[in-house]
């Protein structure tokens, strides 16, 4: 098992985001359907994007929606994206394992947790569905990651959401580490994978 | 929409998830800072207008621009911080001397940070283990023997070991060398540890 030296800031857990986490920044870039509740005069170069009249439906990224949302004063009102609405929730409650979570938005759990900031009356149900879906799918993710050694797992992995993918990857690296220890390769010194990757990249840089 | 340039910086780093350091995107950074300046100036003038003429309806726009400023700040800070994490990893993987092509990807301030990190690490290592200090970048895997068999993967020239003998590291030559001298070279991919 190669010792790792690069430790990126991990994504936040639940409703909290980690300020410096690249994953959380990309997650908060996802768009939400919202309705404007007031006007935004004098925006200048941004004017083309925000509509003139209040009550217009449009899409804004999560970070902007979180920033503008206020419980008391109505600036924007947030609609639930399709995946977190009643219809899809019943599908998830029925059988979460058949759903392609990557297609449903690569950040299903992350975005769902962030949606809870917007005080929708359906919050308890959304939270419950997220939790139950995760619990139901976790068994299969963990199972595959611990038993698929040297196999092509892409068909399984491409239906996983980002959080599940990270779990799968760490499961696989644990499995690979254990297998290499069993083979007696644990004491063999190896080249750093980072160094090898730099060398590969250098060669491709040189080629026109 | 807004803060597009900033998210591009983040995507650039996210694409290299194995921890490699891409070239320092000076242009992109400058564009984000310019966008922030423009937003800030507009907000300043709007705040003055709202205060002096009591135009409360400007407040949502001010809030929106403020959100954009905070977003840009977050992206820039995360970009710079993640790069430092990657540069720190370089010290542990490559050693103290970085190859030119990697150094080329770092800006002047990052090079300075790297040399200061090296110094901090070195003084920390010297403070351990009594008089001699302890090299904690060695023995990343539990050692099984003092001497190991290595094969040379490419020409590396002459190599001197502790008792003074000079070994010529030519491609495909095999040697029986002390473990602590080889560890660096193995990690850099020059030598290969041969296990029988």
Interface residues (C-beta under 8 A of the other chain):
Chain A: X3 X4 X5 X6 X7 X8 X9 X19 X20 X21 X22 X23 X25 X26 X29 X38 X39 X40 X41 X42 X43 X44 X45 X46 X49 X50 X60 X61 X63 X64 X67 X68 X75 X184 X185 X186 X187 X188 X189 X190 X191 X192 X193 X194 X195 X196 X197 X198 X199 X201 X202 X205
Chain B: X1 X2 X7 X10 X11 X13 X14 X18 X19 X20 X38 X42 X46 X57 X58 X60 X61 X63 X64 X65 X66 X67 X68 X70 X71 X74 X75 X77 X78 X81 X82 X85 X86 X88 X89 X90 X92 X93 X94 X99 X101 X102 X140 X141 X142 X143 X144 X148 X182 X183 X186 X187 X188 X189 X192 X193 X195
